[in-house]
Amino acid sequence: KKWKQLSRLQRSVILFLFAFLAVCGVISYTSMGEPWKSVTNKSLDDQRTEPEIPGLKLANPAVLPAPQKADANLGNYPELSPQKLPKPPYVRRGPSNLQIKPSRRDVRLKTRHDSSRVVEEVVQADKEEKTEKSVISWRGAVIEPDQSTEPPSIKIKEPEKPSSVEAEDQKEPVPINERQMAVIEAFRHAWKGYKDFAWGHDELKPLSKSYSEWFGLGLTLIDALDTMWILGLKEEFEEARKWVANDLVFDKNVDVNLFESTIRILGGLLSTYHLSGDSLFLEKAKDIGNRLMPAFKTPSKIPYSDVNIGRGTAHPPRWTSDSTVAEVTSIQLEFRELSRLTGDEKFQKAVDEVMKHVHTLSGKNDGLVPMFINTNSGQFTHLGVYTLGARADSYYEYLLKQWIQGGKKENELLEDYMRAIEGVKKHLLQRSQPKKLTFVGELAHGHFSAKMDHLVCFLPGTLALGAHNGLTADHMKLAEALIETCYQMYAQVETGLSPEIVHFNLHAQKGHKDVEIKPADRHNLLRPETVESLFYMYRFTGDKKYQDWGWEILQNFNKYTRVPTGGYTSINNVQNPSNPEPRDKMESFFLGETLKYMFLLFSDDIDLINLDKYVFNTEAHPLPIWVPA
């Protein structure tokens, strides 16, 4: 009766209100989905954790979860458990020229109690999505490439300014597995020796419980910074950071090697800056970068090998005016990235001039380069000797990686790389007997030598990286053959550890293996190259045998090189399991490279240093790719 007494207008208003409320109720429920059901009683702000590293400035949000606190109840692996790790307090991010916006799922969660605001956010997000031309979804965030990104050859106009981004809900990290926990235990054991007996010095001497100095700049500590971040070792990272902040001083009257200080110190600082977002490391990187620049003041612009970082002077070695080709052509990734971050083009200009000059030089053999170059004339010297081992190796590696770093735009680099690989196939590839292992030898004045440095075992990983980035598929086939050879350099040796150099048998001989070792070559320096390539091969193929091979190598490092009081040591004799003759030295790259690649090899998380977002320098320090693939 009351309904009939209402006017037509009143009835219409009431029906409209009922309809409106019903529609809002449906939208509010369906737009929430499962996240709405799982919301706890705590507010989102309460659920977020504070940044875990005191003094860390979030100018550049972290790409990996912040290291976790130790738990005394977890035995040898205090900071880890088989359970899923907690959500990271920082936003994972891509290269610094990417803009990160909150995902639509986050927007809905924050407005879950206001249905009308939910509708507005969804509609607005849809409108924005339709206007975006190039949007990438990466680890829970919507990422839009900066439309103003310039090719690497264009002058950098202003400093890189990483944007501060509010923490967001991210993809759950893949749980740590037992093999990764074993790597962390090995790292902690090595770090214990360094901390107890060599803190702040370059390298640990674990047997004599002392240290050795090369530059006096804490090489092991700086080399290991990003490894600690990746492994999640919060307490160790914090302690090392304090040393960098308070004790790392570059204003010293000391000669440093341009190449080694670039790949270890500059590379390590830049990588740690990108992973942690802490501007302390960028400031230190700028300081050392500026102090290395006098090396380029030569008649030919080919840099000197040594720089006095306190006096601002540079010079070649005492015995020659030559520099090593690998050294002058394997500093580019680091200096180019420093220019991108600071806006100062002088760093990139200096190293780009070197590459352009080498590109035009005569004296190559189907893309293969000699080992030395004169700093006065700018010409190759000691012509006719070609190797992918010491003094030339990383030249080839950095051709490919610079091309990747710059967004695959610098065609001269790619041309030189492709030509060089063809030169390797034509002049340096042979097969051994009896297992017909494919190996890379050396060429000296037309004479082939079946000698292969362990250093050459970087090549399978580099070839696989090129194939992953669209180069010819036969590069992957060659990578698969070569990584088998590198593994056999371990498996055919009594300790299961590779010597520094091997010679392959080209002719079948009764009672002889493929691998022969000369007395002067049978030392092992805890080198990373084979483990590095195993990481690339597993990441790109998913073949578990590469993880198993790496596991064998780690077990043999533990068996023959581990020092009970802390640390690992190089050994003199890989052929004598009963007495491998320890050398009393732990190279900084064991922590900076070998154990880092081990940890990544055993991970099934492709986003743990995503190889479409990062490129590793030759000391295993990941730097961002400038333009997303």
Salt bridges, closest charged atoms under 4 A:
GLU34 OE2 - LYS37 NZ 3.38
ASP45 OD1 - ARG48 NH1 2.81
GLU79 OE1 - ARG188 NH1 2.61
ASP126 OD1 - ARG104 NH2 2.79
GLU129 OE1 - ARG104 NH1 3.22
GLU132 OE2 - LYS101 NZ 2.09
GLU160 OE1 - ARG340 NH1 3.65
GLU166 OE2 - ARG48 NH2 3.69
GLU166 OE2 - LYS110 NZ 3.51
ASP169 OD1 - LYS87 NZ 3.04
ASP169 OD2 - ARG105 NH1 2.23
GLU185 OE2 - ARG562 NH2 2.82
ASP196 OD2 - LYS192 NZ 2.94
GLU203 OE1 - LYS585 NZ 3.35
GLU213 OE2 - HIS201 ND1 2.57
ASP223 OD1 - HIS621 NE2 2.77
ASP226 OD1 - LYS596 NZ 2.75
ASP226 OD2 - HIS621 ND1 2.70
GLU236 OE2 - ARG188 NE 3.01
GLU238 OE2 - LYS234 NZ 2.20
GLU239 OE1 - LYS195 NZ 3.07
ASP251 OD1 - ARG291 NH1 3.80
ASP255 OD2 - HIS315 NE2 2.77
GLU260 OE1 - ARG264 NE 2.88
ASP278 OD2 - ARG241 NE 2.38
GLU283 OE2 - LYS286 NZ 2.99
ASP287 OD1 - ARG291 NE 2.73
ASP322 OD2 - HIS382 ND1 3.75
GLU337 OE2 - HIS274 NE2 2.69
GLU337 OE2 - ARG340 NH2 2.91
ASP344 OD2 - LYS346 NZ 3.85
ASP352 OD1 - ARG336 NH1 3.52
ASP366 OD2 - LYS426 NZ 3.27
ASP366 OD2 - HIS427 NE2 2.61
GLU397 OE2 - LYS401 NZ 2.72
GLU410 OE2 - ARG336 NH1 2.81
GLU412 OE2 - HIS359 NE2 3.80
ASP416 OD2 - HIS359 ND1 2.77
ASP416 OD1 - ARG419 NH1 3.41
GLU422 OE2 - LYS425 NZ 3.27
GLU442 OE2 - LYS451 NZ 2.84
ASP453 OD1 - LYS451 NZ 2.88
ASP474 OD2 - LYS425 NZ 2.76
GLU500 OE2 - ARG527 NH2 2.90
GLU516 OE2 - HIS512 ND1 2.72
GLU529 OE1 - HIS454 ND1 3.13
ASP548 OD1 - ARG179 NH1 3.08
GLU587 OE2 - LYS585 NZ 3.82
ASP604 OD2 - LYS544 NZ 3.63
ASP605 OD2 - ARG139 NH2 3.97
ASP607 OD2 - ARG139 NE 3.83
ASP607 OD2 - LYS171 NZ 3.17
ASP612 OD1 - HIS468 NE2 2.88
GLU619 OE2 - ARG264 NE 3.92
